[in-house]
Amino acid sequence: MYLGYSSDSASRWYLVLMWRFWTFLLWLCSFLVVAEDKQPISLGMSAPFSGPAAQLGLSYRHGAELVFKQQNQQGGIAGRALQLVTLDDGYEPMRTVANTRQLVYSHKVLALFGYIGTPTASAVLPLLRHEQIPYLAPFSGADLLRQKDDHFIFNFRASYAEEAKAQIAYLVDQQKLRKIALLIQADEFGATLEQSFLTELDKRGIKPLVISRFQRNSSDLTQAVKLLVQHQPELVLTVGTYQVLAQAITLASQHNFRPKYSVVSFTGVSELALMLNNQDQVFASMVMPDPVSTQSALAQAYRKAAGTEVPLSDIAFEGFAAATLLVQALQQCSADLSRNCLLKTLPAQQLYDFALHYDIQRHQASDQVFLVSLKNKRIQQLPLND
């Protein structure tokens, strides 16, 4: 017996197959449209992830990623994941410029976030001003990022001028230190703080014994330290990163020279504390409180998110705080995810119990400065009226 399909049967099978094909095609098209709508929200970050200042970039990114990952686990922003695109610049300005061009023109990021440093910021400012792309929560307290007309910048942290003012008020006015020298990184970072320190000292009729300078990312501090030893100050105000300054302090101690030192928040206070010995006398100004001992709601949220895998640090804490503000603003802009909405919404954000008072002239959210000492590889809060 011959078994086969009739023409009617073949026609029915053809119609069924065609219906399934067109159904699949329509499903595929709708899937692609949804997928297109759910593209990640890309943010760009250029920072040192290698070299002598690497821990600054790594720590800030780690703190920020705690927030972004948590938000993505909750569905992102209107179903879109947050993606932080990070490029290594080694704390070298020309690499920062190249990275920024790649982030803006190739990756087409919504905003730039968490850039590290003043010389790097100075190098990219012309490009930022041309593109008017949001430049959010840079890890720098420099005045050049606090210009009235740069509305595309959002500063989270207090300025270097505020840090210098707090340091001099404590070390000079309260501790009565008068024989002062400066150890300064020879670039825009150093120049900004040098001017702030000199302004505060001049108000008190004090001139530094000497201003000793060193190159950014330098590994040779022999001459810079030698100059300090020659003048024997009782206090050295420093501007640099944790690894370089730890080297300078160690080198000075080898010459039996152990003055008091001060460092600013950009140094990487938590990182520096781990590199000192018990005889070193180091004070610091920070724009975040000690993440280990502070019992604020913000600090508790950071510690909970951080867990125990990576040591807590003031820089990661700052990254966590800045990213929290950013996510809150993105949530409020979810129906209009534009750069204009983001810049308009960020200044209105609040941060747990961490006081913010947005300064529209300087585009700055926080003016808080915390003075600490570094002892036994830990950060210790200074009493206000010591």
C-alpha positions as CSV (number, residue, x, y, z in Angstrom):
1,M,0.0,0.0,0.0
2,Y,1.3,3.5,-0.9
3,L,1.5,5.8,2.1
4,G,1.8,9.5,1.3
5,Y,0.3,12.9,1.8
6,S,-2.6,14.2,-0.3
7,S,-2.4,17.7,-1.8
8,D,-4.8,18.9,0.9
9,S,-2.7,17.5,3.7
10,A,0.4,19.1,2.2
11,S,-1.3,22.4,2.0
12,R,-2.4,22.2,5.7
13,W,1.2,21.4,6.8
14,Y,2.5,24.3,4.7
15,L,0.1,26.7,6.3
16,V,1.0,25.4,9.8
17,L,4.7,25.8,9.1
18,M,4.2,29.3,7.7
19,W,2.1,30.3,10.7
20,R,4.8,29.1,13.1
21,F,7.5,30.9,11.1
22,W,5.7,34.2,11.1
23,T,4.8,33.8,14.8
24,F,8.5,33.2,15.6
25,L,9.5,36.1,13.5
26,L,7.1,38.5,15.2
27,W,8.3,37.2,18.6
28,L,11.9,37.7,17.6
29,C,11.2,41.3,16.5
30,S,9.4,42.1,19.7
31,F,12.3,40.6,21.7
32,L,14.8,42.7,19.8
33,V,12.8,45.9,20.4
34,V,12.5,45.1,24.2
35,A,16.3,44.3,24.3
36,E,17.0,47.6,22.6
37,D,14.9,49.4,25.2
38,K,16.7,47.7,28.1
39,Q,20.3,48.5,27.1
40,P,22.4,49.2,30.2
41,I,22.8,52.7,31.5
42,S,26.5,53.3,30.9
43,L,28.6,55.6,33.2
44,G,32.3,56.2,32.5
45,M,35.2,56.4,34.9
46,S,38.9,57.1,34.2
47,A,41.1,56.5,37.2
48,P,44.4,54.9,38.3
49,F,44.0,51.2,38.5
50,S,47.7,50.6,38.2
51,G,50.9,52.4,39.4
52,P,51.7,54.1,42.7
53,A,48.2,55.7,43.1
54,A,46.3,52.6,42.0
55,Q,44.5,52.0,45.4
56,L,42.8,55.4,45.0
57,G,40.9,54.3,41.8
58,L,40.4,50.7,43.0
59,S,38.9,51.8,46.3
60,Y,36.6,54.4,44.9
61,R,35.4,52.0,42.2
62,H,34.8,49.3,44.8
63,G,32.7,51.5,47.0
64,A,30.6,52.7,44.0
65,E,30.2,49.2,42.6
66,L,28.6,48.1,45.9
67,V,25.8,50.5,45.2
68,F,25.4,49.7,41.5
69,K,25.4,46.0,42.0
70,Q,22.8,46.2,44.7
71,Q,20.6,48.3,42.5
72,N,21.0,45.9,39.6
73,Q,19.9,43.0,41.8
74,Q,16.7,45.0,42.4
75,G,16.0,45.4,38.7
76,G,18.3,48.4,37.8
77,I,16.7,51.6,36.8
78,A,13.3,51.0,35.1
79,G,14.6,47.5,34.2
80,R,17.9,48.8,32.8
81,A,21.2,47.7,34.5
82,L,23.8,50.2,35.6
83,Q,27.2,49.7,33.9
84,L,30.3,51.4,35.1
85,V,32.8,51.4,32.2
86,T,36.3,51.9,33.8
87,L,39.6,52.7,32.0
88,D,43.0,52.9,33.6
89,D,44.9,56.2,33.3
90,G,47.7,55.5,35.9
91,Y,47.1,59.0,37.3
92,E,48.6,60.5,34.1
93,P,46.6,63.4,32.5
94,M,47.3,62.5,28.8
95,R,45.9,59.0,29.4
96,T,42.9,60.5,31.1
97,V,42.2,62.6,28.0
98,A,42.4,59.6,25.7
99,N,40.2,57.6,28.0
100,T,37.6,60.3,28.2
101,R,37.4,60.6,24.4
102,Q,36.8,56.9,24.3
103,L,34.1,56.9,27.0
104,V,32.3,59.9,25.4
105,Y,32.5,59.1,21.7
106,S,32.9,55.3,21.6
107,H,31.0,54.1,24.6
108,K,28.6,57.1,24.5
109,V,28.2,57.1,28.3
110,L,25.4,59.0,30.0
111,A,27.8,60.7,32.4
112,L,31.4,60.6,33.7
113,F,31.7,59.5,37.3
114,G,34.3,59.2,40.0
115,Y,37.3,60.5,38.1
116,I,40.4,60.6,40.3
117,G,42.7,63.6,40.7
118,T,43.2,67.3,40.0
119,P,45.9,67.2,37.1
120,T,43.7,64.6,35.3
121,A,40.6,66.8,35.7
122,S,42.5,69.9,34.5
123,A,43.5,68.0,31.4
124,V,40.0,66.9,30.4
125,L,38.2,70.2,31.3
126,P,38.3,71.7,27.8
127,L,36.7,68.6,26.4
128,L,34.1,68.5,29.2
129,R,33.2,72.1,28.6
130,H,32.9,71.6,24.9
131,E,30.6,68.5,25.3
132,Q,28.8,69.7,28.5
133,I,28.7,66.1,29.6
134,P,27.9,65.5,33.3
135,Y,31.1,65.2,35.4
136,L,29.9,63.7,38.6
137,A,31.5,63.3,42.1
138,P,35.2,63.7,41.0
139,F,37.7,62.6,43.7
140,S,39.2,66.1,44.0
141,G,38.7,69.2,46.1
142,A,40.3,71.6,43.6
143,D,38.9,75.0,42.9
144,L,39.1,74.5,39.2
145,L,36.2,72.1,39.5
146,R,34.2,74.6,41.4
147,Q,33.7,77.4,38.8
148,K,30.4,79.2,38.7
149,D,29.7,78.5,35.0
150,D,30.5,74.8,34.9
151,H,27.0,73.6,35.5
152,F,27.8,70.2,34.2
153,I,30.0,69.4,37.3
154,F,28.5,68.0,40.5
155,N,31.0,67.9,43.4
156,F,30.0,65.7,46.3
157,R,33.0,66.3,48.6
158,A,34.3,69.3,50.5
159,S,37.0,71.4,48.9
160,Y,40.7,71.4,49.5
161,A,40.4,75.0,50.7
162,E,38.1,73.8,53.4
163,E,40.5,71.0,54.3
164,A,43.5,73.4,54.6
165,K,41.4,75.8,56.7
166,A,40.5,73.0,59.1
167,Q,44.1,71.7,59.3
168,I,45.7,75.0,60.1
169,A,43.0,75.9,62.7
170,Y,43.9,72.7,64.5
171,L,47.6,72.4,64.0
172,V,48.5,76.1,64.3
173,D,45.8,77.6,66.4
174,Q,45.3,74.8,68.8
175,Q,48.5,72.8,68.7
176,K,50.6,76.0,68.5
177,L,53.0,74.7,65.8
178,R,54.9,77.5,64.1
179,K,57.9,76.0,62.4
180,I,56.2,74.7,59.3
181,A,57.4,73.3,55.9
182,L,55.5,72.1,52.8
183,L,56.1,68.9,50.9
184,I,54.2,69.3,47.7
185,Q,53.5,67.3,44.6
186,A,54.6,69.5,41.7
187,D,51.4,69.7,39.6
188,E,47.9,71.2,39.7
189,F,47.0,69.2,42.8
190,G,50.0,70.5,44.7
191,A,49.6,74.0,43.4
192,T,45.9,74.2,44.6
193,L,46.7,73.1,48.1
194,E,49.9,75.0,48.3
195,Q,47.9,78.2,47.7
196,S,45.3,77.3,50.3
197,F,47.9,76.5,52.9
198,L,49.8,79.7,52.2
199,T,46.6,81.7,52.4
200,E,45.8,80.3,55.8
201,L,49.3,80.7,57.2
202,D,49.5,84.2,55.9
203,K,46.4,85.1,57.9
204,R,48.5,84.2,61.0
205,G,51.6,85.9,59.9
206,I,53.5,82.7,59.3
207,K,55.8,81.9,56.3
208,P,56.9,78.3,55.7
209,L,60.6,77.5,56.4
210,V,60.8,75.8,53.0
211,I,58.6,74.4,50.2
212,S,60.0,71.1,49.0
213,R,58.6,69.6,45.8
214,F,58.5,66.2,44.1
215,Q,57.2,64.8,40.8
216,R,53.8,63.0,40.5
217,N,54.2,59.2,40.7
218,S,57.8,59.8,41.7
219,S,59.9,57.0,43.3
220,D,62.9,59.2,44.1
221,L,62.2,61.5,47.1
222,T,65.9,61.9,48.2
223,Q,66.3,65.6,47.4
224,A,62.8,66.5,48.6
225,V,63.4,64.9,52.0
226,K,66.9,66.2,52.2
227,L,65.6,69.8,52.0
228,L,63.2,69.1,54.8
229,V,65.9,67.7,57.0
230,Q,68.1,70.7,56.4
231,H,65.4,73.1,57.7
232,Q,64.1,71.0,60.6
233,P,60.4,72.0,60.7
234,E,58.2,70.8,63.5
235,L,55.3,70.3,61.1
236,V,55.3,69.3,57.5
237,L,52.1,69.9,55.5
238,T,52.0,67.4,52.7
239,V,50.3,67.1,49.3
240,G,50.6,63.7,47.6
241,T,49.4,60.1,47.5
242,Y,49.7,57.4,50.1
243,Q,52.6,55.4,48.7
244,V,54.8,58.4,47.9
245,L,54.2,60.1,51.3
246,A,54.8,56.8,53.2
247,Q,58.2,56.6,51.4
248,A,59.0,60.2,52.3
249,I,58.2,59.7,56.0
250,T,60.2,56.5,56.1
251,L,63.2,58.2,54.4
252,A,63.1,61.1,56.8
253,S,63.0,58.8,59.8
254,Q,66.2,57.1,58.5
255,H,67.8,60.5,59.0
256,N,66.4,60.7,62.6
257,F,64.0,63.4,61.5
258,R,60.5,62.8,62.9
259,P,58.4,65.9,62.7
260,K,54.6,65.9,62.7
261,Y,53.0,65.5,59.3
262,S,49.6,66.3,57.9
263,V,47.9,64.8,54.8
264,V,44.7,65.6,53.0
265,S,41.8,63.3,52.0
266,F,43.1,62.6,48.5
267,T,46.2,61.0,49.9
268,G,44.3,57.8,50.8
269,V,44.2,58.0,54.6
270,S,43.2,54.4,55.2
271,E,45.9,53.2,52.9
272,L,48.6,55.4,54.5
273,A,47.7,54.4,58.0
274,L,48.6,50.8,57.2
275,M,52.0,51.8,55.9
276,L,53.1,53.8,59.0
277,N,55.0,52.7,62.1
278,N,54.1,53.6,65.6
279,Q,56.6,56.4,65.9
280,D,55.2,58.4,63.0
281,Q,53.1,61.4,63.9
282,V,50.6,61.9,61.2
283,F,47.4,64.0,61.1
284,A,44.8,64.0,58.3
285,S,41.8,65.8,57.1
286,M,39.1,63.6,55.5
287,V,35.8,64.5,53.8
288,M,34.2,61.3,55.1
289,P,34.2,60.1,58.7
290,D,36.1,57.0,59.7
291,P,34.2,54.1,58.1
292,V,35.2,51.7,60.8
293,S,34.2,53.4,64.0
294,T,31.4,55.9,62.8
295,Q,28.0,54.8,63.9
296,S,26.0,56.9,61.4
297,A,23.3,55.3,59.3
298,L,25.4,56.0,56.2
299,A,28.4,54.2,57.6
300,Q,26.3,51.3,58.7
301,A,24.9,50.9,55.2
302,Y,28.4,51.0,53.8
303,R,29.7,48.4,56.2
304,K,26.8,46.1,55.5
305,A,27.2,46.4,51.8
306,A,31.0,45.9,52.0
307,G,31.0,42.8,54.1
308,T,34.4,41.4,55.2
309,E,36.1,40.5,51.9
310,V,37.9,43.9,51.4
311,P,39.2,46.2,54.2
312,L,37.0,49.3,54.8
313,S,38.5,52.6,53.5
314,D,37.6,56.2,53.5
315,I,37.9,56.4,49.7
316,A,35.6,53.4,49.2
317,F,33.2,55.0,51.6
318,E,33.2,58.2,49.5
319,G,32.6,56.2,46.4
320,F,29.7,54.4,48.1
321,A,28.2,57.7,49.2
322,A,28.6,59.4,45.8
323,A,27.1,56.4,44.0
324,T,24.2,56.3,46.4
325,L,23.3,59.9,45.5
326,L,23.7,59.1,41.8
327,V,21.4,56.1,42.0
328,Q,18.7,58.1,43.8
329,A,18.8,60.8,41.1
330,L,18.6,58.1,38.3
331,Q,15.6,56.6,40.0
332,Q,13.9,60.0,40.0
333,C,14.8,60.5,36.3
334,S,13.7,57.0,35.2
335,A,10.9,58.4,33.1
336,D,13.2,61.0,31.5
337,L,16.7,59.5,31.6
338,S,18.6,62.5,30.3
339,R,21.7,64.4,31.2
340,N,19.6,67.5,32.0
341,C,17.3,65.7,34.4
342,L,20.3,64.1,36.1
343,L,22.1,67.4,36.7
344,K,18.9,69.1,37.8
345,T,18.0,66.2,40.2
346,L,21.3,65.5,41.9
347,P,21.6,68.7,44.0
348,A,18.2,67.9,45.7
349,Q,19.3,64.5,47.0
350,Q,19.8,63.7,50.6
351,L,22.2,61.0,52.0
352,Y,20.9,59.1,55.0
353,D,22.0,61.1,58.0
354,F,25.0,62.7,56.3
355,A,24.3,66.4,56.2
356,L,24.3,68.0,52.7
357,H,23.9,71.7,51.8
358,Y,24.3,72.2,48.1
359,D,26.3,75.3,47.1
360,I,25.0,76.3,43.7
361,Q,28.0,78.6,43.1
362,R,30.6,75.9,43.6
363,H,28.3,73.0,42.5
364,Q,29.2,71.2,45.8
365,A,27.0,69.1,48.0
366,S,29.0,68.6,51.2
367,D,31.3,70.9,53.2
368,Q,32.1,68.4,55.9
369,V,35.7,67.9,57.0
370,F,36.9,65.5,59.7
371,L,40.2,65.8,61.5
372,V,41.9,62.5,62.5
373,S,45.3,61.2,63.7
374,L,46.9,57.9,62.4
375,K,48.0,55.6,65.1
376,N,48.6,51.9,65.4
377,K,47.6,51.6,61.8
378,R,44.2,53.0,62.5
379,I,42.3,56.2,62.1
380,Q,41.4,58.0,65.4
381,Q,39.0,60.9,65.5
382,L,40.5,64.1,67.0
383,P,38.5,65.8,69.8
384,L,37.2,69.1,68.5
385,N,38.8,71.2,71.2
386,D,42.0,69.3,71.9
